[in-house]
Amino acid sequence: MENEIFDIAIIGGGIVGAATFYQLQKHHPGLKIILIEKESRLASHQTGNNSGVIHSGLYYKPGSLKAKNCVEGRKALVEFAREYNIPHDVCGKVVVATEESELPYLDKIFATGLKNNIEGIKKINAEEIKEHEPYCVGIAGIWVPCTGIIDYVRATDKMAEIALQTNPKSKLVLNTEAISFEKENGINVINTNKESYRSRFIIFCGGLQADRLARKDHVDLKEKVVGFRGDYYELTEEAKHKIKNLIYPVPNPDFPFLGVHFTRMTNGEIECGPNAVFTFKREGYGKTDFNWKDTIDALTYRGTWKLFFQNMSFGISEYRRAFSKKLFLKTLQRMVPSLTMDDIKPGRSGVRALLLSEDGDTRDDFRIEYKDTSIHVLNAPSPAATASLAIGDNIREMAEKHFNLAKITA
């Protein structure tokens, strides 16, 4: 292994890393690529702990990378799922307004959806909401037929599997954490907790660790990644009939998250959530998980405090709800009033990585940058899983331009 040189090393085995591996190998089968993942399996963090929704592209600023890649990526992902039998269902969702004050925001979302060419969306009234979701109560809504659900872990595994089959010289290594990076005779040396790997180029898809990996690669990055945990409840077996597919609230424009929603998963479970609370451990999924390094890193950063002060009331409400089943239920009852305490039970949690600016802004677009012999995915929050194949293709194009891949494989 000492003298083996890969053409490209991909750091991070979430769905963006796997999609990048897949797209590069698909277009350049001669490339010798290694995918390095620190956990025992792919998709262990954000990918494997998200809501499992195939997003439509309804909420994102027209012309942004999020909007463009979500729409293109959604279509590519559904096609991929159909071709390779990945559990999925394009079942549609309703976005529901429950108060008069939400109607202007509902109109704004609908207008954004039209600008983003979201196919089939239409405004619906209170009666039409019930045609889609009989137990849901609202005064107006939007029907979004192209939203769906998918098993993102299975999709991630399949992308990596196809890439490995394309070139048997390529490799996937698990339980292998990239610790440091150096150059030897123009070749990148990736020092891990096990051994060192050599590669001409590196693509970083580090998710929750994106900023730390970038700094280890000497990228001058002012922003920091800050983690937010999202807790879910599940409907009990007796209550599952109350949700057919997906129900979303009208997102509050002053809050950087979409709000608690209902999602039918591909395994038939119904999840309710997530909320959004600051986490004291980037990869901590328990309510009391704590890590000194992560906590100090976040709380000594001015952007974190800017965000706290800008969203003080929301933050307090989210924390109260995180520890109160009663308050969580009250939020759910805004859309489905017939739910009771006996209908919900605690579920899993996920952690979202947000590249937070120094002024506390969380609504930055996807951000991918090139430096020397590396490409860094610095910011890929939701809808990155939906957009993964489009993001992977963007990275492939960037690699073709900066890494001169045609010359490597000639």
SVG drawing of the C-alpha trace seen along z (x, -y; Angstrom):
<svg xmlns="http://www.w3.org/2000/svg" viewBox="-64 -40 73 45">
<polyline fill="none" stroke="black" stroke-width="0.4" points="0.0,0.0 3.0,-2.3 3.6,-3.0 0.0,-2.7 -1.3,-6.1 -4.9,-6.8 -6.1,-9.4 -8.7,-10.8 -9.4,-10.3 -12.9,-11.2 -13.1,-11.9 -16.5,-11.2 -19.0,-8.4 -22.3,-10.2 -24.6,-10.4 -22.8,-13.4 -19.4,-11.5 -21.0,-8.4 -22.8,-10.3 -19.5,-12.0 -17.7,-8.6 -20.6,-7.3 -20.6,-10.3 -16.8,-10.4 -16.6,-6.6 -19.6,-6.6 -18.1,-9.3 -14.4,-8.3 -14.3,-4.5 -10.6,-4.5 -10.1,-6.6 -8.7,-4.9 -10.6,-6.3 -10.6,-5.6 -13.5,-6.5 -12.5,-6.9 -15.1,-6.8 -14.4,-7.0 -17.5,-5.0 -18.1,-1.3 -20.7,-1.9 -21.6,-4.5 -24.4,-7.1 -23.8,-6.9 -24.5,-10.6 -26.7,-13.2 -27.7,-10.9 -28.8,-8.0 -30.5,-10.2 -32.5,-12.6 -36.3,-12.6 -36.0,-10.4 -37.9,-13.0 -37.2,-13.6 -37.7,-17.3 -39.4,-19.1 -37.4,-22.4 -40.4,-24.4 -38.6,-26.6 -35.3,-27.6 -34.4,-30.9 -34.8,-30.8 -31.5,-30.6 -29.7,-29.3 -27.6,-26.2 -30.1,-24.7 -33.0,-25.3 -31.3,-24.1 -29.6,-21.1 -32.7,-20.1 -34.9,-19.9 -32.3,-18.3 -31.1,-16.0 -34.6,-14.9 -35.4,-13.8 -32.0,-11.9 -32.5,-10.3 -36.0,-9.0 -34.7,-7.6 -31.8,-6.0 -34.2,-4.5 -36.4,-3.1 -33.5,-1.6 -31.8,0.0 -34.9,0.9 -34.2,-1.4 -37.3,-1.6 -39.0,-4.9 -42.4,-6.4 -43.3,-9.7 -46.4,-10.1 -46.8,-13.9 -47.2,-16.2 -49.4,-19.0 -48.2,-22.2 -50.8,-23.5 -51.7,-26.9 -53.6,-26.8 -53.9,-30.6 -54.7,-33.7 -51.3,-35.2 -49.6,-32.3 -51.5,-32.9 -49.0,-35.5 -46.1,-33.1 -48.1,-30.3 -48.5,-32.5 -44.8,-33.3 -43.8,-29.7 -46.2,-28.9 -44.7,-31.7 -41.2,-30.4 -42.3,-26.9 -43.6,-28.2 -40.3,-30.0 -38.4,-26.8 -40.6,-24.9 -41.9,-22.5 -44.2,-20.3 -47.8,-19.9 -48.1,-22.1 -51.5,-23.7 -53.2,-25.7 -55.8,-23.8 -58.6,-24.8 -59.7,-23.3 -61.8,-20.6 -59.1,-19.6 -56.6,-19.3 -58.8,-16.6 -59.0,-14.8 -55.3,-14.2 -55.0,-13.9 -58.4,-13.2 -57.3,-14.0 -55.4,-17.2 -57.1,-20.6 -56.1,-23.8 -57.6,-26.8 -55.5,-26.6 -52.6,-24.7 -50.4,-23.6 -50.4,-20.2 -46.9,-19.1 -47.2,-15.9 -43.5,-15.4 -42.3,-15.2 -41.5,-11.7 -39.8,-9.4 -36.7,-7.2 -34.3,-4.9 -31.2,-7.2 -29.0,-4.6 -29.8,-2.0 -29.3,-4.7 -25.9,-5.6 -24.8,-1.9 -25.9,-1.3 -24.0,-4.4 -20.8,-3.2 -21.4,0.4 -21.9,-0.6 -18.7,-2.8 -16.7,0.1 -18.0,2.4 -17.1,-0.1 -13.4,0.0 -12.1,3.0 -9.0,1.0 -11.0,-1.6 -11.5,-1.1 -13.8,-1.7 -12.2,-1.8 -14.3,-2.0 -13.4,-2.6 -10.7,-4.9 -10.5,-8.5 -8.5,-11.1 -6.2,-12.8 -3.8,-15.0 -2.7,-15.8 0.7,-16.6 2.4,-16.7 5.3,-14.5 6.7,-15.1 3.5,-16.7 1.3,-13.8 -1.2,-14.2 -0.5,-12.0 -3.6,-11.3 -2.6,-10.1 -5.4,-8.1 -5.8,-6.3 -4.8,-3.1 -2.3,-3.9 -1.5,-6.5 -3.0,-6.7 -1.5,-8.6 -3.6,-10.4 -3.1,-13.0 -6.3,-14.8 -8.7,-14.9 -12.4,-15.7 -13.7,-16.5 -17.3,-15.6 -17.0,-15.8 -20.5,-17.0 -20.4,-17.8 -16.5,-17.9 -16.3,-19.9 -14.7,-23.1 -12.2,-21.1 -11.1,-19.1 -10.8,-22.3 -8.5,-23.9 -6.4,-20.8 -6.0,-21.2 -5.0,-24.9 -8.2,-26.4 -8.6,-30.0 -12.2,-29.5 -13.8,-32.2 -17.1,-30.3 -17.6,-27.4 -19.9,-24.4 -22.4,-24.4 -24.6,-21.3 -28.3,-21.3 -30.0,-18.2 -33.5,-17.3 -35.6,-15.0 -38.5,-12.9 -41.5,-11.3 -43.3,-8.3 -47.0,-7.6 -48.1,-4.4 -49.5,-1.5 -53.0,-2.6 -52.5,-6.2 -50.7,-5.5 -53.9,-5.7 -54.1,-9.4 -51.3,-10.2 -51.3,-9.0 -48.1,-10.6 -46.5,-13.9 -47.8,-17.0 -45.7,-20.2 -46.5,-23.5 -45.9,-26.8 -42.3,-27.6 -41.8,-30.7 -39.7,-33.1 -37.9,-34.3 -36.7,-30.8 -34.0,-29.0 -35.7,-25.6 -38.9,-24.1 -40.7,-23.2 -42.1,-20.0 -43.8,-17.9 -45.3,-14.4 -43.5,-11.9 -44.4,-8.4 -41.2,-6.5 -40.4,-3.7 -40.7,-1.1 -44.3,-2.3 -43.4,-4.1 -44.8,-7.7 -42.3,-10.2 -43.2,-13.6 -40.5,-16.2 -37.8,-17.3 -37.4,-20.2 -34.1,-22.1 -31.9,-22.7 -28.2,-23.5 -26.2,-20.4 -23.2,-20.2 -21.7,-17.4 -21.6,-17.5 -22.2,-13.8 -24.3,-13.5 -27.8,-12.1 -28.9,-11.9 -30.4,-14.9 -27.6,-15.0 -24.7,-14.1 -21.7,-16.4 -18.3,-16.9 -15.9,-19.6 -14.1,-20.3 -17.4,-20.7 -18.9,-22.9 -16.0,-25.2 -15.6,-25.4 -19.2,-26.5 -19.5,-28.8 -16.3,-30.7 -17.5,-31.6 -19.3,-34.9 -21.6,-33.6 -23.2,-31.1 -24.1,-33.9 -25.4,-36.1 -27.7,-33.3 -28.8,-32.7 -29.6,-36.4 -31.4,-36.7 -33.6,-33.7 -33.8,-33.9 -37.6,-33.2 -37.5,-30.4 -34.5,-28.8 -36.2,-28.8 -39.4,-27.3 -37.4,-24.6 -35.5,-23.6 -38.7,-23.5 -40.3,-21.3 -37.3,-19.0 -37.8,-18.0 -41.7,-18.1 -43.8,-15.6 -46.9,-17.7 -45.4,-20.8 -44.3,-18.6 -47.8,-17.2 -49.3,-20.7 -47.3,-21.6 -48.4,-18.5 -52.1,-19.2 -52.0,-22.5 -52.2,-20.4 -53.8,-17.1 -55.9,-18.1 -57.2,-14.6 -53.7,-13.4 -53.4,-12.5 -50.5,-11.8 -51.1,-8.1 -50.6,-8.5 -47.0,-9.5 -43.8,-7.8 -40.2,-9.1 -38.2,-8.3 -34.7,-8.8 -32.7,-12.0 -30.5,-13.5 -27.9,-16.3 -27.7,-18.9 -24.5,-20.6 -24.8,-24.3 -21.9,-26.4 -22.6,-29.4 -21.4,-32.9 -19.9,-35.3 -23.1,-37.3 -25.1,-34.3 -26.7,-33.6 -27.6,-30.0 -29.3,-30.4 -26.2,-30.2 -26.4,-28.4 -24.6,-25.1 -20.9,-25.9 -18.2,-24.0 -14.7,-25.4 -11.5,-24.4 -8.0,-24.9 -4.8,-23.6 -5.3,-19.8 -8.5,-19.7 -12.2,-20.3 -14.1,-21.0 -17.9,-20.7 -18.1,-23.3 -21.8,-23.7 -24.4,-21.0 -27.4,-21.2 -30.9,-20.1 -31.8,-19.4 -28.3,-17.9 -29.5,-14.3 -32.2,-15.0 -29.7,-16.9 -26.8,-14.5 -26.6,-13.2 -26.7,-16.7 -24.1,-17.9 -21.9,-14.9 -22.2,-15.9 -21.2,-19.5 -18.2,-18.2 -17.3,-15.9 -17.4,-18.9 -15.3,-21.0 -12.8,-18.1 -12.7,-17.8 -11.8,-21.5 -9.3,-21.8 -7.8,-18.3 -7.5,-17.8 -9.1,-14.3 -8.9,-13.7 -5.1,-13.7 -5.1,-11.3 -7.3,-8.7 -5.8,-9.2"/>
</svg>
